[in-house]
Amino acid sequence: MSPSHATTGDPASVLDELTGTWRIIHVVARSQAATWRPVLAMGPTSPPSLEVAAPAFCGPREIARLRTFTMARGRQAFLHGRLAAKTAIRAMLGRLDPAARFDPRRVEVDNDLLGRPIVHGAPGLGVSLSHCQGIAAAVAFPLDLPLGLDLERVRPQNVLALSDRIAPEELAMARFAAPPGAHAALPLTLAWCLKEALGKLLGCGLATAPEVLAIASLGPAPNGVAAGYAHAVGYQGLATVSASMILALAAPGDVTLELDLGALTMV
Ligand SMILES: CC(C)(COP(=O)(O)OP(=O)(O)OC[C@H]1O[C@@H](n2cnc3c(N)ncnc32)[C@H](O)[C@@H]1OP(=O)(O)O)[C@@H](O)C(=O)NCCC(=O)NCCS
């Protein structure tokens, strides 16, 4: 294992060691009544160092869940998601109390029976996360501002599978919103990502009739593409797009989201 894959195993510093190159994005969400400040964390990792470091950043529930994965790929995705979630949660808690010491083993991210993540050890906070072939992202939020997050790579080999799952009218809007000259996979992935982010916010994931997550509008936003949903009318989506990756957030419709998602260029 190279030095860059090693960690000291010290719970106080293991997140820093594993996430040195990550982006931490502070989000501002405003409604007429209140302002919230969720935090998004996103970055790559080295799978071997994750497994070695797991006891230093996972709690007992997470270690028990880790043992249920038979495939290394599943373990690594699970751990990468926990790393992203804890990095985002630590940044949120650190802003509230800069002097507080964060022990990642005491803030655990479990799942309910639908798969939705549940945070233990950080009262009042929730998280939504995505792991995608070497990159993970998570957004931590106060529970009164629920958010859903999805991250997808733009992969030409997905065109066929996604074509079956994106309605023609959604695809037409996504093509219009995509950068000129983009690969055919990009608008499909954009629509998919915005729908999955909504599914995560609603708590159903993709285990619902596709029309529940249908997109009604797509248009330019300051840092990406904004979506309105056909049936989930009280919600909105915001996606940022690079040639190779898309990150989408779904949020309640009556907030204004301010965030600089230019981070996708570094992953
Ligand atoms: C939500 C779902 C789409 C995510 O799948 P994915 O694209 O493979 O994975 P991502 O990396 O983007 O997201 C995974 C994370 O989503 C979260 N998640 C899973 N189910 C969720 C739900 N019902 N609500 C909110 N979040 C959910 C979890 O945090 C999960 O990571 P974890 O298990 O490590 O905690 C998927 O779990 C789902 O809906 N399953 C239902 C079965 C189904 O219909 N699948 C269709 C596949 S085409």
The ligand as a Gaussian input file, in Angstrom:
#p B3LYP/6-31G(d) Opt

LIG

0 1
 C      -32.468000       4.850000      -4.314000
 C      -31.814000       3.931000      -5.324000
 C      -32.301000       4.232000      -6.706000
 C      -30.298000       4.204000      -5.255000
 O      -29.605000       3.346000      -6.069000
 P      -28.195000       3.561000      -6.797000
 O      -28.329000       4.424000      -7.979000
 O      -27.705000       2.209000      -6.988000
 O      -27.231000       4.182000      -5.781000
 P      -26.701000       5.613000      -5.287000
 O      -25.284000       5.375000      -5.001000
 O      -27.045000       6.787000      -6.144000
 O      -27.503000       5.798000      -3.939000
 C      -27.407000       4.845000      -2.947000
 C      -27.867000       5.462000      -1.669000
 O      -29.197000       5.921000      -1.817000
 C      -29.792000       5.922000      -0.535000
 N      -31.098000       5.333000      -0.642000
 C      -31.427000       4.067000      -0.930000
 N      -32.760000       3.906000      -0.915000
 C      -33.290000       5.108000      -0.614000
 C      -34.612000       5.595000      -0.448000
 N      -35.671000       4.796000      -0.554000
 N      -34.786000       6.891000      -0.147000
 C      -33.727000       7.721000      -0.011000
 N      -32.433000       7.323000      -0.152000
 C      -32.235000       6.029000      -0.450000
 C      -28.866000       5.128000       0.398000
 O      -28.194000       6.041000       1.238000
 C      -27.915000       4.475000      -0.554000
 O      -26.607000       4.295000      -0.066000
 P      -26.283000       3.331000       1.173000
 O      -27.077000       2.084000       0.947000
 O      -24.823000       3.148000       1.113000
 O      -26.737000       4.082000       2.399000
 C      -32.126000       2.489000      -5.075000
 O      -31.589000       2.047000      -3.878000
 C      -33.636000       2.147000      -5.130000
 O      -34.532000       2.890000      -5.358000
 N      -33.936000       0.944000      -4.952000
 C      -35.288000       0.500000      -5.107000
 C      -35.313000      -0.648000      -6.059000
 C      -35.474000      -0.202000      -7.476000
 O      -36.538000       0.100000      -7.929000
 N      -34.390000      -0.162000      -8.234000
 C      -34.483000       0.182000      -9.615000
 C      -33.117000       0.233000     -10.189000
 S      -33.280000       0.639000     -11.870000

